Amino acid sequence: MWSVSTEVLIFGGAGLISLLAFGGLILAPAIGSFSRAWEKLTAAALSLVVLIALVGIGTGIGIAIVYYWDEISAYFS
């Protein structure tokens, strides 16, 4: 039997909650707003582009925080 660390469970749960929120709050209303199949497909594709952009921005900000943490922490001490 393998064990999973607490951090992995927390980040996995946060990722799952984020994907469920994206599906329920962004993707479902975007698809439900249209009646034709090609419109629904286009809305889903554009919603996924927005998701990818938001994940990229969040990843970039996270990398910048980790890279510059020494300078950032100096402001708080």
Summary of the structure (lengths in Angstrom):
residues: 77
radius of gyration: 18.1
end to end distance: 43.7
largest distance: 57.3
contacts: 151
relative contact order: 0.07
helix: 83%
strand: 0%
